[in-house]
Amino acid sequence: MTETTQTGARSPFRPLPCHALLAVFTAFILVVVAVNPDGKALLAFKAGLDDPTGILNSWNDADPYPCSWDGVTCNENLRVQLILLQDTQLSGPIAPVLRNLSELRTLVLSRNNFFGPLPSEVGQIGSLWKLNVSDNALSGSLPSSLGNLSRLRMLDLSKNAFTGEIPPNLFRYCETLRYVSLAENGFTGVIPDTLWSCTTLVGVNVALNSLQGTVPPKLGGLVHLEFLDVHRNKLSGAIPLQLALLSNVIYLDFSNNQLAGGIPPAIAALKLLNFVDFSNNPIGGSVPSEIGGLTALERMGLSNMSLQGNIPASLVNLTSLQNLDMSTNNLTGAIPPELGQIAAMQDLFLQNNSLNSTIPASLVSLLNLTGFNVSYNRLSGRIPTTNAFSRFDNSSYLGNSGLCGPPLSLRCELESSPEPRVHTDRRLLSVSALVAIAAAGFIALGVVIIALLSIWAMRKQNQQPKTEILVYESTPPSPDVNPIIGKLVLFNNTLPTRFEDWETGTKALLNKECLIGRGSLGTVYRATFDDGLSIAIKKLETLGRIKNAEEFESEMDNLGDVRHTNIVTLQGYYWSSSMQLMLSDHIANRTLASHLHQQPGAQTSLVWSRRFRIAIGIARGLSCLHHDLRPQVLHLNLSSMNILLDQSFEPKISDFGLMKLLPILDTYAASRKSLETRVYSAPELLGPQPSVTPKCDVYSYGMVLLELMTGRHPDSKPDGGPNALVELVIRTLESGNGPNCFDPKLTSFPESEVVQVLKLALVCTSQVASNRPTMGEAVQVLESIKPSGSWTSRSPSP
């Protein structure tokens, strides 16, 4: 039928049927889909991949544009601009069809399982800014066409299996290149000279290849460079002086090559340098003193080289230095004491050199030190044992024939002597000269100490580290009666040496006002000198029952070797058949028990940071006794009453090792312990056949922890069953009401940390000894609860 217009004319058009219109519309849609080349290229790329996680499920031809596909971002023209598919477990080849993505700027396929060669067609994507195919299994040689990517800003081909030489023209267009990494491949040959002409570079990493050649002077032209890593290659020649021109460099790693020459002093110009490593190169000469100008340096590796001469004292200027490794060189001279001023130091390795003299005492000030080794040098003298040095084992000191003291088995002696243990100065002193000081005929402790220690001044002048002095303890009533002769042994020379000082100080032993404590082991007096220095003198309550002087002296000598920041230092001892004395540091801030239970004269500001300091300090002290000393020292009498606190609330363990001595003195130790100390004792100590192991101390430590966290004194069960305080804490924690058992005086604390400490205490107080941790393990648990940086700072004043 012919259609007529309003004017009556016939129209030449006829309407299409509906099904025809639908066909035309469908064809139009298919044309629209087909004209997008980016989607087609991506689908072709996907077709060759294994996708175990389904990350590419959204890539399908039902969507006319790829802009909503996972990992794909388009620009305003609906063209693919970014492909980000890192760490998606994709595997397969990189398809050449990606060259059709003509507006692609970023291609990131890192941390996957792509294999095969990198197709040369990638070099035809002239719009690329960033190409990252690192950490895959790509292989073969690099296509030289990558040198055509003139807009490239970042190139990362690291951690693959590429081989062959780096194409010489790879960096011919590098006006915009800022970062390049070819690390961890199998590249050989030389580094293209064109790389050193890319003046816009900020980071270069070609480490872990087999590259040869030299580092050219042109390196100095990279004025924007911040990061340079060429380690573990086969580079040779000298370090160019132009290295000093890299004024913005932060990180330099030349280690594990074949570089020679010396360290250029001009390196001191690199004021921003944070990390430098020249290790494992035959670089020789001395360490330039100018290196002390690298004031931002935190890590310096100079190990396994051919360095000679002294360690420069100028290193003291490196106040941020955390890690210093100068091991395996030919360094000589002394270890500079100035290193002890670098408070940030964490690792100090000086082993395998020819260093002499002693280990500087100043190094004990390095409170952050976690790694230390001076083995196989020519060092001598006593090994420090305080602060961080309490944690280092004998491997840190081996190969130094002159070093002595823990953790080595060699005891410290000044020189050989017929005496089996120490070089001694034996003298006899009559008491008659001391009548003016104390009543004649009275066996006064003050008389003994004054008489003996007046000779200490002579000993110091003779520079003897340890002296045995024989003395009349009393005047015999007649010539036919043998006098009582005692012996005083002194371990160091830190106390006053004038006779008048001791005359004043030892009056304390005749004055009840200077009595500062009584315990199951003896009575303690405080002796104070005119200059304000005080010591503690303990008179052991043995009533003349000690008959074996040799065994007593052996135990005291072992205890005298103990040096640890959390252990009271034994200054000396006195022995006679009627009296035994121990001289030790006086800790003025009283006991932990007095602070927890508000005994007279004690402060009570035990905030959480202080309690944690006390907890970990006690653990470290016990760990030293158990693990660092040979022979091992057990405490077996630990309680809050023999934990002393200094002015910084650092805990000091006292009375250690005496229970090991008591079986020599008397057999009452385990069977007659007072109820006051019995509550801290492990159950295996209280039976008819006591079992003595380090786990007994662990149990006592757990009881002290519970007391420290709860503020409650331990209460024992009359039947010898589990401790009442232990049961209380178990019930409270199991009910989810942990704060109900916390010390009410404890405020502003992290509840989770207190609960973790309580749980550690419960493990330590297990009735089964084998279930308890070692003290070393207890230290590790506490360090994991509260990292050192958050609690080692000085606690606030009360």
Phi, psi and omega in degrees: 000132182271129184275139183250141179277177181296335180273357179095356179282153178278134178274139180281352183261144177237138181295141179278149175295159182300319182293332178289320177299318180298321180295319179295316180297318179297318179298322179297318180297317181296325178295318180300315180296317186292336186276357177269103184288333183294315179298321179296319180295319181292321178294326176292322176297316180296326186300334181263010186248152169262127187236079186293335182265354180074023182295336182261015181298331180282350177277099179209160186281004175283344181256121185293337180232145181276005189294338179259006181285147179301133177082003184240135175231137181251163173269189184291345178266012180062029174256145183295125181246326181227137170235114182239100183232036181288145172056049182241006178065019176291147176219152182134184180275158172273117189284138177300339184297346178297344178298340181285350179278079193287349177244017180289128178255324185231126176233110182237112179236025188291159176055051175228203181234038176292140182225176183086187182281161169277114188297142180297338181296338177299329178291355178265357179275079188296345181275355188295132172256324187223125177233115181228105176239030184292158174058054173230204179234033179292147186219184181084189180268160179283137176288133180295343181296343177298338178291351178275352184280081189286346180260003187296133177251330180222131176229115180232107179243018187291161175057052172230201180234034178295148180226180179082187181276153174286126183306130183302330183264014183301328185245029182289331174247095184226029182298337181246358186290126181245329183220132176221132177225120175241020189292156174056055171230202179239034183294142177236184181079204184253162173287126182306135181299334182294336180300320184285359177259359181275084190290351179270357185297138174250326181221135177226128178223110176236026184293161173058053170230202176233042183284146181241188179092194184244168170266110191282160175302337180299344177307326182297347179280352181275072190291343179263359187295132177244336187223124176221119180229112178237020189291156179057060169230205178234035181290146183228185181086186183266158173288122185294142178299334182293353175305328182293349181276352182278073190292345181256003187288140180246327188227124177228124177227106177251012190293158175057053171230204178235034181289147183232199182078215181227176175280118183294127178303334182294351178302340180299345180286348185275078189290344180261358186298125182253330184220131173217137181218114175250012188301156175057048171224150177281041177285132184242202182079190181265164174281115185296137179297336180298343182297341175293352177277354180277069192290346178265001188292134176247331182222130179224122179250115179229035186269157175053053177237203178236036183289146181231174175083197185270159169283121185293135178293344181295348177300341179300338180284348181275071188292344179261001186294126180251326184228122178230118179237108178239027184288158174057064173224199176240037182290144181231181180083192183268157171288123183299125176301337182298339179300334179293351179268354181274086190297336183280352187300129178246326181227128179226110184239115183232016185292161176060054172228200177235038180290145181234194184069208186252171170282117185303134178297336182296340182293340179293348177282351180279082187289341180266004185292124178242342178227131182207132179208123175233024184295153175058057170233207178234038183281158179216172177096184183281139178280131175298146181230004182266164179052228185297335184291348177289347186260351185270135181270185188292341179297340179284347189232358184302154175079015174241098188295341182266354180279147181212167180091167181304143007270005176285158180280343182284121178282153182279122176224143182288315179200168181290154185202152174300336178291141188290337189243313185217161170283125188237157173242101184267128180224153173249135183229129178277143179281347186299332181287353186250012182301329182290344183266323182217161183298136181295141177083347180273123182281078185267136178300325180299320179299314182300310185293317179300314183298315185286315188279350172294338179278347182300327178301318177298319181297319181294321179297328179277357177058042176262127185289342183207131186230138171255127182237124176268139187212146169288124178278333178208161177276125182293143182294337179207160180298339182279350183257129179289135177286158174277120182250127179248173180224131177253133176240127183243134187266336182208181185241034183275348183267163178302151185243355180280144179303320183296326178298316182288329178299320179287314186293322187277357172298343178300329184285348175254006186238116182294338180292340179267005175286122185247357177178151174231146178209184182292345183257343180160186182250140183243132177243155174254129175246125183242135181263170183298329181277005177095348180291138179235148170230163176253134179238116181258127173261113181291133183275076182249344176054041176073014182275357177276123183244346187248094182295323184297317180292321177301312182295323179298316179294316180297320179298320177297316180292329179292342178278349186283123176226113180204143184298340181251021179227132177297131183279129175277118182274335180172182179207165178229140179228134163210174182291344183246353186203139176229129182235151173233130178254127182214173176300144173263122180258116196278344189269019173067190188267163175299320180301319182294327178284322181289326187246018171054048175284157184305138176087358182257147171276162185233014185275063178271078177290170186301316182299323178290320180296320179291321176303318180294317182299312184283331177294316177299317180299319181292322178298313178295323178298322176298313181298321185278320193249336187259345185256143174229114003287159179298144179245127175255152178269299175065010178215025186290135174202173178293347181277342175244025167256110181265150180243131176274187186293339177264010181063027171279128183284146177230121181278127177245173178060021181285146175079352185285330179291335174288332178280327187302323176301336174286323183279318186196161182257015184277351198309304185275331188274337185243023181296140180294159179300329183298321180264341182300327184293342178267355189273140177296146183300329181288347177275343189260000181277178180294335177235084185302139176251116186255114177217168176301335180294342174294319177293324179299318178299312180299321178298318178300321178295320177296320177301314179300317179296321181293322183278326185262339185074008182258141174283137180299143176237130182268155174275140182297335182270006179078011179284191181306144183298142183297322180293322177300313181296322179299314182294320178300311181299318184292316180292320180294331179277357180079014181247048183311314182302340180293340180254003177287154176300123181300337180281353182272118182231160176053067182220154175282113186303322183297325180290319179297318180298319179296322178294319178298321179295321175298318180299321180293323177294320181295331183262021176302143178292339180260117186301322183293342180276350181277147176286168168281166178291330175297319178291324178298320177299316181297320179297315181295321179294330177283333179290318185220099181306150190302324183296341185265358182220349184282348178294155186297134180290151179293154178289149181292000000 
